[in-house]
Amino acid sequence: MQVLVRAAIGVVGAFGLAVVGVVSLVLLDGDAQATGSSGTLTSVPEEFRPWIMRASHACEHAELAPALLAAQLQQESGFSTSSSLVSPAGAQGPAQFMPATWDTWGRDDDGNGTVSPYDVGDAVMAQGRMMCSLIGQAKKSGLSADIRSLALAGYNAGWGAVEDAGGIPPYPETQHYVATILASMKRFEGTPTEVSGSGTGVDAVRRASSQLGTPYSWGGGSPNGPTTGFCDGINGYLNGRCSASTTVGWDCSSLVQYAYWPNIHLPRTAADQYRATSDRTVSRDRLKVGDLLYWSHGGTSGIYHVAIYAGDGTVLHAPRTGKNVQTIPLSTAMPDGDYYGATRP
């Protein structure tokens, strides 16, 4: 394992967002990392997307794919954000938690000072924790049914009912619940991006590509997944308000760090990532998939953006506050006059 640790993982200086270009890459359903599931996601409301991705990545079981959580939310509430959503049985919020169950799984994940089943962040993260636990129970149970089906049945009817039935309980509601969610997962799976070949750089592109569509958040993101960021007096603001502190996402350098983790431990900021890899510079006409590209306002200390090259003249990146992680031609990713150079981790 290569290890590059030339700066603390904490916040030090300018943040950028990783740019990953795309050659022709097929994302794998499972993530090679032990820190959660992978996969692309589409057709979900923007306020749900980062939390679904975060909940998926927080689970050690690959079965908890983003599309599974999304399909479950669709079935539970249709992604409702109504502050008065209560089922006839008393279940509350977009993930439809009964009060006693919420007491077990609910936390203040969005950091707004309240623990509420009606807060999208709190609800989705609690859903993820509960589903992750149920998947773990299903794996240990020895039951022969599909792991996801057992976990969904446990969410709907209770794990005790699953154990008593020796599988999915014979309740029409539960059987319909499980079948509908599994059948609708495809709707939420993002269009795969394909990158051929193998190697550290290609693997980094694949890992970063799982975050396509996730919002930019200044100071947000870590090797474990997207997080809320912060504002520093200049960066992180949108329409005069601090957007980063309430947006779960990535900045440019945290996405690069995440893409290469844990095979290569890159530092946290764009400038430090350049310093850590500057002994392996690459000319623009010799770029390979996975190379890091930098833009600067003047010298190494002025580096303000980093991206990952994905081939065919493209990069994948989150350019700035208000935008999402995206693929875009290298020539238009940032002002061409600011291009500083490229390195190979």
Stockholm file with secondary structure:
# STOCKHOLM 1.0

chainA/1-345         MQVLVRAAIGVVGAFGLAVVGVVSLVLLDGDAQATGSSGTLTSVPEEFRPWIMRASHACEHAELAPALLAAQLQQESGFSTSSSLVSPAGAQGPAQFMPATWDTWGRDDDGNGTVSPYDVGDAVMAQGRMMCSLIGQAKKSGLSADIRSLALAGYNAGWGAVEDAGGIPPYPETQHYVATILASMKRFEGTPTEVSGSGTGVDAVRRASSQLGTPYSWGGGSPNGPTTGFCDGINGYLNGRCSASTTVGWDCSSLVQYAYWPNIHLPRTAADQYRATSDRTVSRDRLKVGDLLYWSHGGTSGIYHVAIYAGDGTVLHAPRTGKNVQTIPLSTAMPDGDYYGATRP
#=GR chainA/1-345 SS CCCCCSSCSSCCSCCCBCCBCCSSBCCCSSCSSSSCCCCCCCSSCTTTHHHHHHHHHHCSCTTCCHHHHHHHHHHHHSSCCCTTCBCTTCCBTTTTBCHHHHHHHCCCTTCSSCCCTTSHHHHHHHHHHHHHHHHHHHHHHCCCSCHHHHHHHHHHHCHHHHHHHTSSCSCHHHHHHHHHHHHHHHHHSCCCCCBCSCSHHHHHHHHHHTTTTCBBCTTCCBTTBCEECCCCSSSSEETTEECGGGCEEBCHHHHHHHHHTTTSCCCSSHHHHHHHHGGGEECGGGCCTTCEEEEESSSGGGEEEEEEEEETTEEEECCSTTCBCEEEEHHHHSCGGGEEEEECC
#=GC SS_cons         CCCCCSSCSSCCSCCCBCCBCCSSBCCCSSCSSSSCCCCCCCSSCTTTHHHHHHHHHHCSCTTCCHHHHHHHHHHHHSSCCCTTCBCTTCCBTTTTBCHHHHHHHCCCTTCSSCCCTTSHHHHHHHHHHHHHHHHHHHHHHCCCSCHHHHHHHHHHHCHHHHHHHTSSCSCHHHHHHHHHHHHHHHHHSCCCCCBCSCSHHHHHHHHHHTTTTCBBCTTCCBTTBCEECCCCSSSSEETTEECGGGCEEBCHHHHHHHHHTTTSCCCSSHHHHHHHHGGGEECGGGCCTTCEEEEESSSGGGEEEEEEEEETTEEEECCSTTCBCEEEEHHHHSCGGGEEEEECC
//
